[in-house]
């Protein structure tokens, strides 16, 4: 089986951004305009190609609307387990 195309860190960052865009907490055109104005194009291309490390990604992240991004952390991909003795749809 081939390795995953993207790291879990990259998938988490994508999820945070997409959720912010989907909920309207982040204005897409303004976000990308500011990002491309504040971050050198070569760095953004490395980031998009998955060729950056955590320090460089953190540096790029500081040029994003951090409060809106943090307010929209992705929800857990799996629901919590029901309490012992209960069925998934509720108590028996």
VODRENGU-123145 format. One record per residue (C-alpha): x, y, z; chain; residue in one letter. Coordinates in Angstrom, 2 decimals, padded with zeros to 5 digits, m for minus. Layout:
REM VODRENGU-123145
         u         v         w   mol   type
         X         Y         Z     A      a
...
This chain:
REM VODRENGU-123145
         u         v         w   mol   type
    000.00    000.00    000.00     A      x
    001.41    003.46   m000.87     A      x
    002.10    005.94    001.91     A      x
   m000.54    008.57    002.66     A      x
   m000.51    011.48    000.20     A      x
   m000.67    014.04    003.03     A      x
    000.44    014.04    006.64     A      x
   m002.11    014.14    009.43     A      x
   m000.79    017.63    010.28     A      x
   m001.54    018.84    006.73     A      x
   m005.00    017.28    006.82     A      x
   m005.73    018.96    010.17     A      x
   m004.63    022.37    008.82     A      x
   m006.82    021.89    005.73     A      x
   m009.76    020.94    007.93     A      x
   m009.40    024.04    010.09     A      x
   m009.24    026.36    007.07     A      x
   m012.08    024.69    005.18     A      x
   m014.34    024.75    008.24     A      x
   m013.61    028.45    008.76     A      x
   m014.44    029.16    005.12     A      x
   m017.57    026.99    005.20     A      x
   m018.97    028.65    008.31     A      x
   m018.20    032.17    007.09     A      x
   m015.83    032.93    009.96     A      x
   m013.10    033.43    007.35     A      x
   m013.68    035.59    004.25     A      x
   m012.04    033.53    001.49     A      x
   m011.02    036.28   m000.97     A      x
   m009.69    038.53    001.81     A      x
   m007.90    035.60    003.47     A      x
   m006.02    034.59    000.33     A      x
   m005.29    038.18   m000.71     A      x
   m003.68    038.90    002.68     A      x
   m001.87    035.57    002.77     A      x
   m000.26    036.08   m000.64     A      x
    000.61    039.68    000.27     A      x
    002.29    038.69    003.56     A      x
    004.05    035.43    002.68     A      x
    006.62    035.10   m000.12     A      x
    005.23    033.13   m003.04     A      x
    008.11    030.63   m002.94     A      x
    007.29    029.78    000.68     A      x
    003.58    029.36   m000.03     A      x
    004.34    027.07   m002.97     A      x
    006.63    024.95   m000.77     A      x
    003.84    024.81    001.81     A      x
    001.26    023.76   m000.79     A      x
    003.67    021.12   m002.10     A      x
    004.11    019.71    001.41     A      x
    007.81    020.65    001.44     A      x
    007.78    022.76    004.61     A      x
    008.41    021.71    008.18     A      x
    006.56    022.65    011.36     A      x
    008.56    025.86    011.98     A      x
    007.89    027.24    008.51     A      x
    004.23    026.18    008.70     A      x
    003.92    027.95    012.06     A      x
    005.41    031.08    010.50     A      x
    002.82    030.96    007.71     A      x
    000.06    030.26    010.22     A      x
    000.87    033.43    012.13     A      x
   m000.13    035.37    009.02     A      x
   m003.64    033.94    009.10     A      x
   m006.64    035.03    011.21     A      x
   m005.58    032.93    014.21     A      x
   m008.66    033.56    016.41     A      x
   m011.04    032.54    013.63     A      x
   m008.90    029.53    012.81     A      x
   m008.73    028.37    016.43     A      x
   m012.45    028.92    016.94     A      x
   m013.07    026.45    014.16     A      x
   m010.95    023.47    015.15     A      x
   m012.22    020.34    013.44     A      x
   m014.58    018.17    015.40     A      x
   m013.52    014.68    016.34     A      x
   m013.83    012.42    013.29     A      x
   m015.47    009.69    015.39     A      x
   m018.27    010.23    017.89     A      x
   m017.55    009.43    021.52     A      x
   m018.45    005.95    022.69     A      x
   m021.80    005.64    024.48     A      x
   m021.68    005.14    028.25     A      x
   m021.45    001.50    029.39     A      x
   m024.81   m000.24    029.45     A      x
   m026.46    001.98    026.85     A      x
   m027.23    001.34    023.21     A      x
   m025.94    003.76    020.57     A      x
   m029.47    005.20    020.17     A      x
   m030.01    005.77    023.90     A      x
   m030.67    003.76    027.08     A      x
   m032.29    000.34    026.83     A      x
